[in-house]
Amino acid sequence: MNKTIGEALAYVDDVIDDLPVPGVEVFVLPAHTALAAVHARIAGRAGLRLGAQNAHWEPEGSGATGEVSMRMVADAGAELVEIGHSERRARFAETDETVARKVHAALEAGLVPLVCVGEDGSARQGGRFEGVVVDQLLSALSMVGGGDVDRLVVAYEPVWAIGPNGEVATAEQVAPTLDRLREVSDATTPNGHVLYGGSVDPTNAGALLEVADGLFVGRAAWTASGLVELLAIAAAHAARTS
């Protein structure tokens, strides 16, 4: 919940001249109110994809007052939609069932579902973290046909590592879970990426890119200069590993 329309436009204006980045796919997820304006601003410019932070599974109707549908965010220019963020699960009672419905609805609308999974601190300490995130992902995939599974992008965001008070996870801590999620999601296909998010910043981005297929960044990319700095790290990684 950041940035007015004007602030979002200023952000992409400050980023767009640094794009495209060779070997790196870049997306931003502005607030719903800014989606259409940002889409218009970046139209015809290569290197930046647009996504929404959430959408409802119903296509329309009076039973979801205050929500926006998948087709609405697609109409506003979104290509991706974030689904199942831990804050949505914790604060808005989003369940594995509603995540699955949203994934199905996103695919029906032609969107790329960006499915968030992650365990809390107690699951991590109790050694149950792999089971938790695998169960979340399998549930999210429960309404997806075999031909559509490669259209998903998975974002692993351990709850204990996100936010201003999050613990900074090491690449060694998260690598086994990322590998397991790749196995479950069959992430060897062109869109089958497993991203990592959770206290990512320029000091750890390089190491995390060694174990993740990409990064899902919050606070460190709230400024255009922060995103540009991270893109330079990603570009160096892509050049080294290509």
TORFIZA-658091 format. One record per atom (N, C-alpha, C, O): x, y, z; residue in three letters. Coordinates in steps of 0.2 Angstrom, whole numbers, padded with zeros to 4 digits, always signed. Layout:
# residues N
XYZALA/...
END
This chain:
# residues 242
+0004-0006+0000MET/+0000+0000+0000MET/+0004+0006+0000MET/+0005+0010+0005MET/+0008+0007-0006ASN/+0012+0013-0007ASN/+0011+0016-0013ASN/+0009+0013-0018ASN/+0012+0023-0013LYS/+0012+0027-0019LYS/+0005+0029-0022LYS/+0001+0024-0023LYS/+0004+0035-0023THR/-0001+0038-0027THR/+0000+0037-0034THR/+0005+0034-0036THR/-0005+0039-0038ILE/-0004+0038-0045ILE/+0002+0042-0048ILE/+0007+0039-0051ILE/+0003+0048-0045GLY/+0008+0052-0047GLY/+0015+0050-0045GLY/+0020+0050-0049GLY/+0015+0047-0039GLU/+0021+0044-0036GLU/+0023+0038-0040GLU/+0029+0037-0041GLU/+0018+0034-0042ALA/+0020+0028-0046ALA/+0023+0030-0053ALA/+0027+0026-0055ALA/+0020+0035-0056LEU/+0022+0037-0062LEU/+0029+0040-0062LEU/+0033+0038-0066LEU/+0031+0043-0057ALA/+0037+0046-0056ALA/+0042+0040-0055ALA/+0048+0041-0057ALA/+0040+0035-0051TYR/+0045+0029-0050TYR/+0046+0026-0057TYR/+0052+0025-0058TYR/+0041+0024-0061VAL/+0043+0021-0067VAL/+0047+0026-0072VAL/+0051+0023-0076VAL/+0046+0032-0071ASP/+0049+0037-0076ASP/+0057+0036-0074ASP/+0061+0037-0078ASP/+0058+0036-0067ASP/+0065+0035-0065ASP/+0069+0029-0066ASP/+0075+0028-0067ASP/+0065+0023-0068VAL/+0067+0017-0069VAL/+0068+0015-0076VAL/+0073+0012-0078VAL/+0063+0018-0080ILE/+0063+0015-0087ILE/+0069+0016-0091ILE/+0070+0012-0096ILE/+0073+0021-0090ASP/+0078+0023-0094ASP/+0084+0017-0093ASP/+0089+0017-0097ASP/+0084+0014-0088ASP/+0088+0009-0086ASP/+0086+0002-0089ASP/+0090-0003-0087ASP/+0081+0002-0092LEU/+0078-0005-0095LEU/+0078-0005-0103LEU/+0079+0001-0106LEU/+0078-0010-0106PRO/+0079-0017-0103PRO/+0085-0019-0100PRO/+0091-0016-0102PRO/+0086-0024-0095VAL/+0092-0026-0093VAL/+0093-0033-0096VAL/+0089-0037-0095VAL/+0099-0034-0099PRO/+0100-0040-0102PRO/+0100-0046-0098PRO/+0103-0046-0092PRO/+0096-0051-0099GLY/+0096-0057-0095GLY/+0091-0057-0089GLY/+0091-0061-0085GLY/+0088-0051-0088VAL/+0084-0050-0082VAL/+0077-0048-0084VAL/+0076-0043-0088VAL/+0072-0051-0082GLU/+0065-0049-0082GLU/+0063-0045-0076GLU/+0064-0047-0071GLU/+0059-0040-0078VAL/+0058-0035-0072VAL/+0050-0034-0072VAL/+0047-0033-0077VAL/+0047-0034-0066PHE/+0040-0032-0065PHE/+0039-0028-0059PHE/+0043-0028-0054PHE/+0034-0024-0059VAL/+0032-0020-0054VAL/+0025-0021-0052VAL/+0021-0023-0057VAL/+0023-0021-0046LEU/+0016-0022-0044LEU/+0013-0016-0040LEU/+0013-0015-0034LEU/+0011-0010-0044PRO/+0008-0004-0041PRO/+0002-0006-0038PRO/-0002-0011-0039PRO/-0001-0001-0034ALA/-0007-0001-0031ALA/-0013-0001-0037ALA/-0011+0001-0042ALA/-0018-0004-0035HIS/-0024-0005-0041HIS/-0025+0002-0044HIS/-0026+0003-0050HIS/-0025+0007-0040THR/-0027+0014-0042THR/-0022+0017-0047THR/-0024+0021-0051THR/-0016+0014-0047ALA/-0011+0016-0052ALA/-0010+0012-0058ALA/-0006+0013-0062ALA/-0013+0006-0058LEU/-0012+0001-0063LEU/-0013+0004-0070LEU/-0008+0004-0074LEU/-0018+0007-0072ALA/-0020+0009-0079ALA/-0015+0015-0081ALA/-0013+0015-0086ALA/-0014+0019-0076ALA/-0009+0025-0077ALA/-0002+0022-0079ALA/+0001+0025-0084ALA/+0000+0018-0075VAL/+0007+0015-0076VAL/+0007+0011-0082VAL/+0012+0012-0086VAL/+0002+0007-0084HIS/+0002+0004-0090HIS/+0002+0009-0096HIS/+0006+0007-0101HIS/-0001+0014-0096ALA/-0001+0019-0101ALA/+0006+0022-0102ALA/+0008+0023-0107ALA/+0009+0023-0096ARG/+0016+0026-0096ARG/+0021+0022-0099ARG/+0026+0024-0103ARG/+0021+0015-0098ILE/+0026+0011-0100ILE/+0024+0007-0107ILE/+0028+0003-0110ILE/+0018+0009-0110ALA/+0016+0006-0116ALA/+0021+0007-0121ALA/+0024+0013-0122ALA/+0023+0002-0125GLY/+0028+0002-0130GLY/+0036+0003-0128GLY/+0040+0003-0132GLY/+0037+0002-0121ARG/+0043+0002-0119ARG/+0045-0005-0116ARG/+0041-0008-0113ARG/+0051-0007-0119ALA/+0053-0014-0117ALA/+0056-0015-0110ALA/+0059-0010-0108ALA/+0055-0021-0107GLY/+0059-0022-0102GLY/+0055-0022-0095GLY/+0058-0023-0090GLY/+0049-0020-0095LEU/+0045-0019-0088LEU/+0038-0022-0089LEU/+0034-0019-0093LEU/+0037-0027-0085ARG/+0030-0030-0085ARG/+0026-0027-0079ARG/+0029-0025-0074ARG/+0020-0027-0080LEU/+0016-0024-0075LEU/+0011-0030-0071LEU/+0009-0034-0075LEU/+0011-0029-0065GLY/+0006-0034-0061GLY/+0002-0031-0056GLY/+0003-0025-0054GLY/-0003-0034-0053ALA/-0007-0032-0048ALA/-0006-0035-0042ALA/-0003-0041-0042ALA/-0007-0032-0036GLN/-0005-0035-0030GLN/-0010-0040-0027GLN/-0009-0044-0022GLN/-0016-0041-0030ASN/-0022-0045-0028ASN/-0028-0044-0033ASN/-0028-0039-0036ASN/-0032-0049-0033ALA/-0038-0049-0036ALA/-0043-0054-0034ALA/-0040-0059-0031ALA/-0049-0053-0035HIS/-0054-0058-0032HIS/-0055-0064-0038HIS/-0054-0063-0044HIS/-0058-0069-0035TRP/-0059-0075-0040TRP/-0065-0074-0044TRP/-0066-0077-0049TRP/-0070-0071-0042GLU/-0076-0070-0045GLU/-0076-0065-0051GLU/-0072-0060-0050GLU/-0079-0066-0057PRO/-0078-0061-0062PRO/-0082-0055-0061PRO/-0079-0050-0064PRO/-0087-0055-0057GLU/-0091-0049-0056GLU/-0096-0051-0051GLU/-0097-0057-0049GLU/-0100-0046-0048GLY/-0105-0048-0044GLY/-0106-0044-0038GLY/-0101-0041-0036GLY/-0112-0044-0034SER/-0113-0040-0028SER/-0110-0043-0022SER/-0110-0040-0017SER/-0108-0049-0023GLY/-0106-0053-0017GLY/-0098-0051-0015GLY/-0096-0054-0010GLY/-0095-0047-0019ALA/-0088-0045-0018ALA/-0087-0037-0018ALA/-0082-0035-0021ALA/-0092-0034-0015THR/-0091-0027-0015THR/-0084-0024-0012THR/-0082-0027-0007THR/-0081-0020-0015GLY/-0075-0017-0013GLY/-0069-0021-0016GLY/-0063-0019-0015GLY/-0070-0027-0019GLU/-0065-0030-0023GLU/-0064-0028-0030GLU/-0068-0025-0033GLU/-0059-0031-0033VAL/-0058-0030-0040VAL/-0057-0037-0043VAL/-0054-0041-0040VAL/-0059-0039-0049SER/-0059-0045-0052SER/-0052-0046-0056SER/-0049-0041-0058SER/-0051-0052-0058MET/-0045-0053-0062MET/-0046-0050-0069MET/-0041-0047-0072MET/-0052-0050-0072ARG/-0053-0047-0078ARG/-0052-0039-0078ARG/-0050-0036-0083ARG/-0054-0037-0072MET/-0053-0029-0071MET/-0046-0027-0071MET/-0044-0022-0074MET/-0041-0031-0067VAL/-0034-0029-0067VAL/-0031-0031-0074VAL/-0026-0027-0076VAL/-0033-0036-0077ALA/-0031-0037-0084ALA/-0033-0031-0089ALA/-0029-0029-0093ALA/-0039-0029-0088ASP/-0041-0023-0092ASP/-0037-0017-0091ASP/-0036-0013-0095ASP/-0035-0016-0084ALA/-0031-0011-0082ALA/-0023-0011-0085ALA/-0019-0006-0084ALA/-0022-0017-0088GLY/-0015-0018-0090GLY/-0010-0023-0087GLY/-0005-0024-0089GLY/-0013-0026-0082ALA/-0009-0031-0078ALA/-0007-0037-0082ALA/-0012-0039-0086ALA/-0001-0040-0082GLU/+0000-0046-0085GLU/+0001-0052-0079GLU/+0000-0057-0081GLU/+0003-0049-0073LEU/+0003-0054-0068LEU/-0001-0052-0062LEU/-0004-0046-0062LEU/-0003-0057-0058VAL/-0006-0055-0052VAL/-0003-0059-0046VAL/-0003-0065-0046VAL/-0002-0055-0040GLU/+0001-0058-0034GLU/-0005-0061-0031GLU/-0010-0058-0030GLU/-0004-0067-0028ILE/-0009-0071-0025ILE/-0006-0074-0018ILE/-0001-0078-0019ILE/-0010-0074-0013GLY/-0008-0077-0007GLY/-0002-0074-0003GLY/+0001-0078+0001GLY/-0001-0068-0003HIS/+0004-0065+0001HIS/+0003-0066+0008HIS/-0003-0066+0010HIS/+0008-0067+0012SER/+0007-0069+0019SER/+0003-0063+0023SER/-0001-0065+0028SER/+0003-0057+0021GLU/-0001-0052+0024GLU/-0008-0053+0023GLU/-0013-0052+0027GLU/-0010-0055+0016ARG/-0017-0057+0014ARG/-0019-0063+0018ARG/-0025-0063+0021ARG/-0015-0067+0019ARG/-0017-0073+0023ARG/-0018-0072+0030ARG/-0023-0074+0033ARG/-0014-0068+0033ALA/-0014-0066+0040ALA/-0020-0061+0042ALA/-0023-0062+0047ALA/-0020-0056+0038ARG/-0025-0050+0040ARG/-0031-0050+0036ARG/-0036-0047+0039ARG/-0032-0054+0031PHE/-0038-0054+0027PHE/-0041-0061+0026PHE/-0045-0062+0022PHE/-0039-0066+0031ALA/-0042-0072+0031ALA/-0041-0076+0025ALA/-0046-0080+0023ALA/-0036-0075+0021GLU/-0035-0078+0014GLU/-0033-0086+0016GLU/-0028-0086+0020GLU/-0036-0090+0013THR/-0035-0097+0014THR/-0032-0101+0008THR/-0032-0098+0003THR/-0030-0107+0009ASP/-0027-0111+0004ASP/-0033-0112-0002ASP/-0031-0112-0008ASP/-0039-0112+0001GLU/-0044-0113-0004GLU/-0045-0107-0008GLU/-0046-0107-0014GLU/-0045-0101-0005THR/-0046-0095-0009THR/-0040-0094-0014THR/-0041-0091-0019THR/-0034-0095-0011VAL/-0028-0095-0016VAL/-0029-0099-0022VAL/-0028-0097-0027VAL/-0032-0105-0021ALA/-0033-0110-0027ALA/-0038-0107-0032ALA/-0037-0107-0038ALA/-0043-0104-0029ARG/-0048-0101-0033ARG/-0045-0095-0037ARG/-0047-0094-0043ARG/-0041-0091-0034LYS/-0038-0085-0037LYS/-0034-0088-0043LYS/-0033-0084-0048LYS/-0030-0093-0041VAL/-0025-0095-0046VAL/-0029-0097-0053VAL/-0027-0096-0058VAL/-0034-0101-0051HIS/-0038-0103-0057HIS/-0041-0097-0061HIS/-0041-0097-0067HIS/-0044-0093-0057ALA/-0047-0087-0060ALA/-0042-0083-0064ALA/-0043-0080-0069ALA/-0036-0082-0061ALA/-0030-0078-0065ALA/-0029-0081-0071ALA/-0028-0078-0077ALA/-0028-0088-0072LEU/-0026-0092-0078LEU/-0032-0091-0083LEU/-0031-0090-0089LEU/-0038-0091-0080GLU/-0044-0090-0085GLU/-0044-0083-0088GLU/-0046-0082-0094GLU/-0041-0078-0084ALA/-0041-0072-0087ALA/-0035-0070-0091ALA/-0034-0064-0093ALA/-0031-0075-0092GLY/-0025-0074-0096GLY/-0019-0071-0092GLY/-0014-0069-0095GLY/-0019-0071-0085LEU/-0014-0068-0081LEU/-0009-0073-0079LEU/-0011-0079-0079LEU/-0003-0071-0077VAL/+0002-0075-0074VAL/+0001-0075-0066VAL/+0002-0070-0064VAL/-0001-0081-0063PRO/-0002-0080-0056PRO/+0005-0080-0053PRO/+0009-0085-0054PRO/+0006-0076-0048LEU/+0012-0075-0044LEU/+0010-0078-0037LEU/+0008-0074-0033LEU/+0012-0084-0036VAL/+0009-0087-0030VAL/+0014-0087-0024VAL/+0020-0089-0025VAL/+0012-0084-0019CYS/+0016-0083-0013CYS/+0015-0089-0008CYS/+0010-0091-0006CYS/+0021-0092-0006VAL/+0021-0097-0001VAL/+0026-0095+0005VAL/+0031-0092+0003VAL/+0025-0098+0011GLY/+0030-0096+0016GLY/+0028-0098+0023GLY/+0022-0098+0024GLY/+0032-0101+0027GLU/+0031-0103+0033GLU/+0032-0098+0039GLU/+0036-0093+0037GLU/+0029-0098+0044ASP/+0030-0094+0050ASP/+0036-0096+0054ASP/+0039-0101+0053ASP/+0038-0092+0059GLY/+0043-0094+0063GLY/+0043-0100+0067GLY/+0048-0104+0068GLY/+0037-0102+0069SER/+0036-0108+0073SER/+0037-0114+0069SER/+0039-0119+0071SER/+0034-0114+0062ALA/+0035-0119+0058ALA/+0043-0120+0056ALA/+0045-0126+0055ALA/+0046-0115+0055ARG/+0053-0115+0054ARG/+0057-0118+0060ARG/+0061-0123+0059ARG/+0056-0116+0066GLN/+0059-0119+0072GLN/+0057-0126+0073GLN/+0061-0130+0076GLN/+0051-0128+0071GLY/+0049-0135+0073GLY/+0051-0139+0067GLY/+0049-0145+0067GLY/+0054-0137+0062GLY/+0057-0141+0057GLY/+0051-0143+0052GLY/+0052-0148+0048GLY/+0045-0140+0052ARG/+0040-0141+0048ARG/+0039-0137+0042ARG/+0034-0137+0038ARG/+0044-0133+0040PHE/+0044-0128+0035PHE/+0043-0130+0028PHE/+0039-0128+0024PHE/+0046-0136+0026GLU/+0046-0138+0020GLU/+0039-0141+0019GLU/+0036-0140+0013GLU/+0036-0145+0023GLY/+0029-0147+0023GLY/+0024-0142+0022GLY/+0019-0142+0018GLY/+0025-0136+0026VAL/+0020-0131+0026VAL/+0020-0128+0019VAL/+0015-0127+0016VAL/+0026-0126+0016VAL/+0026-0123+0009VAL/+0024-0127+0004VAL/+0021-0125-0001VAL/+0026-0134+0004VAL/+0024-0138-0001VAL/+0016-0139-0001VAL/+0013-0139-0006VAL/+0013-0140+0005ASP/+0006-0140+0006ASP/+0003-0134+0003ASP/-0003-0134-0001ASP/+0005-0128+0004GLN/+0003-0122+0001GLN/+0003-0122-0006GLN/-0002-0120-0010GLN/+0008-0124-0009LEU/+0009-0124-0016LEU/+0004-0129-0019LEU/+0001-0128-0024LEU/+0004-0135-0017LEU/+0000-0141-0019LEU/-0007-0138-0019LEU/-0011-0140-0024LEU/-0009-0135-0014SER/-0016-0133-0014SER/-0017-0127-0019SER/-0023-0127-0022SER/-0013-0123-0020ALA/-0013-0118-0025ALA/-0014-0121-0032ALA/-0017-0118-0036ALA/-0011-0126-0033LEU/-0011-0130-0040LEU/-0017-0134-0040LEU/-0018-0137-0046LEU/-0021-0135-0035SER/-0026-0140-0035SER/-0031-0139-0041SER/-0035-0144-0043SER/-0032-0133-0043MET/-0037-0132-0048MET/-0034-0130-0055MET/-0037-0128-0060MET/-0028-0132-0056VAL/-0024-0130-0062VAL/-0023-0136-0066VAL/-0021-0141-0064VAL/-0024-0136-0072GLY/-0023-0141-0077GLY/-0016-0142-0079GLY/-0012-0137-0078GLY/-0014-0148-0081GLY/-0007-0149-0082GLY/-0004-0145-0087GLY/+0002-0143-0087GLY/-0008-0142-0092GLY/-0005-0138-0097GLY/-0004-0131-0095GLY/+0000-0127-0098GLY/-0006-0129-0089ASP/-0006-0122-0086ASP/-0001-0122-0081ASP/+0001-0116-0079ASP/+0002-0127-0078VAL/+0006-0127-0072VAL/+0013-0123-0074VAL/+0015-0119-0069VAL/+0015-0123-0080ASP/+0021-0119-0082ASP/+0020-0112-0083ASP/+0024-0108-0084ASP/+0013-0109-0082ARG/+0012-0102-0082ARG/+0012-0099-0075ARG/+0012-0093-0075ARG/+0013-0103-0070LEU/+0014-0100-0063LEU/+0021-0098-0062LEU/+0026-0100-0065LEU/+0021-0092-0058VAL/+0028-0091-0055VAL/+0027-0091-0047VAL/+0022-0089-0044VAL/+0031-0094-0044VAL/+0031-0095-0036VAL/+0036-0091-0033VAL/+0041-0090-0035VAL/+0033-0087-0028ALA/+0037-0083-0024ALA/+0038-0086-0017ALA/+0033-0086-0013ALA/+0044-0088-0015TYR/+0045-0091-0008TYR/+0046-0085-0003TYR/+0052-0082-0004TYR/+0042-0084+0001GLU/+0043-0078+0006GLU/+0042-0081+0013GLU/+0036-0080+0016GLU/+0047-0083+0017PRO/+0046-0085+0024PRO/+0044-0080+0028PRO/+0047-0074+0028PRO/+0038-0081+0031VAL/+0035-0075+0035VAL/+0040-0072+0040VAL/+0040-0066+0042VAL/+0044-0076+0043TRP/+0049-0074+0048TRP/+0054-0070+0045TRP/+0058-0066+0049TRP/+0055-0069+0039ALA/+0060-0065+0036ALA/+0058-0059+0032ALA/+0062-0055+0029ALA/+0051-0058+0032ILE/+0049-0052+0029ILE/+0047-0046+0034ILE/+0046-0047+0040ILE/+0047-0040+0031GLY/+0045-0034+0035GLY/+0051-0031+0039GLY/+0056-0034+0039GLY/+0050-0025+0042PRO/+0055-0022+0045PRO/+0058-0025+0051PRO/+0064-0024+0053PRO/+0055-0030+0054ASN/+0057-0034+0060ASN/+0059-0041+0058ASN/+0061-0045+0062ASN/+0059-0042+0051GLY/+0061-0049+0049GLY/+0068-0051+0050GLY/+0073-0047+0050GLY/+0069-0057+0051GLU/+0076-0060+0051GLU/+0079-0061+0044GLU/+0076-0064+0040GLU/+0085-0059+0043VAL/+0088-0059+0036VAL/+0090-0067+0035VAL/+0095-0069+0039VAL/+0087-0070+0031ALA/+0089-0077+0029ALA/+0095-0077+0025ALA/+0096-0073+0021ALA/+0099-0082+0026THR/+0104-0084+0022THR/+0103-0088+0016THR/+0097-0092+0016THR/+0107-0088+0011ALA/+0106-0092+0005ALA/+0106-0099+0007ALA/+0102-0104+0004ALA/+0110-0101+0012GLU/+0110-0108+0014GLU/+0104-0110+0017GLU/+0102-0116+0017GLU/+0101-0106+0021GLN/+0095-0107+0024GLN/+0089-0109+0020GLN/+0085-0113+0021GLN/+0088-0105+0014VAL/+0082-0105+0010VAL/+0083-0110+0004VAL/+0079-0112+0001VAL/+0090-0112+0002ALA/+0091-0116-0004ALA/+0087-0122-0004ALA/+0084-0124-0009ALA/+0087-0126+0002PRO/+0083-0133+0001PRO/+0076-0132+0000PRO/+0073-0136-0004PRO/+0073-0127+0003THR/+0066-0126+0002THR/+0064-0123-0006THR/+0060-0126-0009THR/+0069-0119-0008LEU/+0068-0117-0015LEU/+0069-0123-0020LEU/+0065-0124-0025LEU/+0073-0128-0019ASP/+0074-0134-0023ASP/+0068-0138-0022ASP/+0066-0141-0027ASP/+0065-0139-0016ARG/+0059-0143-0016ARG/+0053-0140-0019ARG/+0049-0143-0022ARG/+0053-0133-0019LEU/+0047-0130-0023LEU/+0048-0131-0030LEU/+0043-0131-0034LEU/+0054-0131-0033ARG/+0055-0132-0040ARG/+0053-0139-0042ARG/+0050-0140-0047ARG/+0054-0144-0037GLU/+0052-0151-0039GLU/+0045-0151-0039GLU/+0042-0154-0044GLU/+0041-0148-0035VAL/+0034-0148-0034VAL/+0031-0144-0040VAL/+0026-0147-0043VAL/+0033-0139-0042SER/+0030-0135-0047SER/+0033-0136-0054SER/+0031-0133-0059SER/+0037-0141-0054ASP/+0040-0143-0061ASP/+0043-0137-0064ASP/+0042-0135-0070ASP/+0047-0133-0060ALA/+0049-0126-0063ALA/+0055-0127-0067ALA/+0060-0123-0067ALA/+0055-0131-0072THR/+0060-0132-0077THR/+0057-0129-0084THR/+0061-0128-0089THR/+0051-0126-0084THR/+0048-0124-0090THR/+0050-0116-0090THR/+0052-0113-0086THR/+0048-0113-0096PRO/+0051-0106-0097PRO/+0048-0101-0092PRO/+0052-0097-0090PRO/+0042-0102-0090ASN/+0039-0097-0085ASN/+0039-0100-0078ASN/+0037-0097-0073ASN/+0042-0106-0077GLY/+0042-0110-0070GLY/+0048-0107-0066GLY/+0052-0111-0064GLY/+0047-0101-0064HIS/+0052-0098-0059HIS/+0050-0099-0052HIS/+0044-0099-0050HIS/+0055-0100-0048VAL/+0054-0099-0040VAL/+0058-0093-0038VAL/+0064-0094-0038VAL/+0055-0088-0036LEU/+0058-0082-0034LEU/+0059-0083-0026LEU/+0055-0086-0023LEU/+0064-0078-0023TYR/+0064-0078-0016TYR/+0063-0071-0014TYR/+0065-0066-0017TYR/+0059-0070-0009GLY/+0058-0063-0006GLY/+0058-0064+0002GLY/+0056-0069+0005GLY/+0061-0059+0005GLY/+0061-0059+0012GLY/+0068-0055+0014GLY/+0073-0058+0014GLY/+0067-0049+0016SER/+0073-0044+0018SER/+0078-0045+0013SER/+0084-0045+0014SER/+0076-0044+0006VAL/+0081-0044+0001VAL/+0084-0037+0000VAL/+0080-0032+0001VAL/+0090-0036+0000ASP/+0093-0029-0001ASP/+0100-0030-0005ASP/+0102-0036-0006ASP/+0103-0025-0007PRO/+0109-0026-0011PRO/+0115-0029-0007PRO/+0119-0032-0011PRO/+0115-0030-0001THR/+0120-0034+0003THR/+0119-0041+0002THR/+0124-0045+0003THR/+0113-0044+0001ASN/+0112-0051+0000ASN/+0109-0053-0006ASN/+0109-0059-0007ASN/+0108-0049-0011ALA/+0104-0051-0017ALA/+0109-0055-0021ALA/+0106-0060-0024ALA/+0115-0054-0022GLY/+0119-0058-0026GLY/+0120-0065-0023GLY/+0119-0070-0027GLY/+0120-0066-0017ALA/+0120-0073-0014ALA/+0114-0077-0015ALA/+0114-0083-0016ALA/+0108-0073-0014LEU/+0102-0076-0015LEU/+0100-0078-0022LEU/+0097-0083-0023LEU/+0103-0074-0027LEU/+0102-0076-0034LEU/+0106-0082-0036LEU/+0104-0085-0041LEU/+0111-0084-0032GLU/+0114-0091-0033GLU/+0110-0097-0032GLU/+0111-0102-0034GLU/+0104-0096-0028VAL/+0100-0101-0026VAL/+0093-0101-0028VAL/+0089-0106-0028VAL/+0091-0095-0030ALA/+0084-0093-0032ALA/+0084-0091-0040ALA/+0089-0089-0042ALA/+0078-0092-0043ASP/+0078-0090-0050ASP/+0077-0083-0051ASP/+0077-0080-0057ASP/+0076-0079-0046GLY/+0074-0072-0046GLY/+0073-0070-0039GLY/+0072-0073-0034GLY/+0071-0063-0038LEU/+0070-0060-0032LEU/+0063-0056-0032LEU/+0061-0054-0037LEU/+0060-0057-0027PHE/+0054-0053-0026PHE/+0055-0048-0020PHE/+0055-0050-0014PHE/+0055-0042-0022VAL/+0058-0037-0017VAL/+0053-0032-0015VAL/+0049-0030-0019VAL/+0053-0031-0008GLY/+0049-0025-0005GLY/+0052-0019-0004GLY/+0054-0015-0009GLY/+0054-0018+0002ARG/+0056-0011+0005ARG/+0062-0009+0001ARG/+0063-0003+0000ARG/+0067-0013-0001ALA/+0073-0011-0004ALA/+0072-0009-0011ALA/+0076-0005-0014ALA/+0066-0010-0014ALA/+0064-0007-0021ALA/+0059-0002-0020ALA/+0056-0001-0026ALA/+0057+0000-0015TRP/+0052+0006-0014TRP/+0054+0012-0018TRP/+0050+0016-0020TRP/+0061+0013-0018THR/+0063+0019-0022THR/+0066+0016-0029THR/+0068+0011-0029THR/+0066+0021-0034ALA/+0068+0019-0040ALA/+0076+0017-0040ALA/+0078+0013-0043ALA/+0079+0021-0036SER/+0086+0020-0036SER/+0088+0013-0032SER/+0093+0010-0034SER/+0084+0011-0028GLY/+0085+0005-0025GLY/+0083-0001-0030GLY/+0087-0006-0030GLY/+0078+0000-0034LEU/+0077-0005-0039LEU/+0083-0005-0044LEU/+0085-0011-0046LEU/+0085+0000-0046VAL/+0090+0001-0051VAL/+0097-0003-0048VAL/+0100-0006-0052VAL/+0098-0002-0042GLU/+0104-0005-0039GLU/+0103-0012-0039GLU/+0108-0016-0041GLU/+0098-0015-0037LEU/+0096-0022-0037LEU/+0097-0025-0045LEU/+0099-0030-0046LEU/+0094-0021-0049LEU/+0095-0023-0056LEU/+0102-0024-0059LEU/+0103-0029-0063LEU/+0106-0020-0056ALA/+0113-0020-0058ALA/+0116-0027-0056ALA/+0120-0030-0059ALA/+0114-0029-0049ILE/+0117-0035-0046ILE/+0114-0041-0050ILE/+0118-0046-0052ILE/+0108-0040-0052ALA/+0105-0046-0056ALA/+0108-0046-0063ALA/+0109-0052-0065ALA/+0109-0041-0066ALA/+0112-0041-0073ALA/+0119-0044-0072ALA/+0121-0048-0077ALA/+0123-0042-0067ALA/+0130-0045-0066ALA/+0129-0053-0065ALA/+0133-0057-0068ALA/+0124-0055-0061HIS/+0123-0062-0060HIS/+0121-0066-0067HIS/+0124-0071-0069HIS/+0117-0063-0071ALA/+0115-0066-0077ALA/+0120-0066-0082ALA/+0121-0071-0085ALA/+0125-0061-0082ALA/+0130-0061-0087ALA/+0135-0067-0085ALA/+0138-0070-0089ALA/+0136-0068-0078ARG/+0141-0073-0076ARG/+0138-0080-0077ARG/+0142-0084-0078ARG/+0132-0081-0077THR/+0129-0088-0077THR/+0126-0089-0084THR/+0124-0095-0085THR/+0126-0085-0088SER/+0123-0086-0095SER/+0128-0091-0099SER/+0126-0093-0105SER/
END
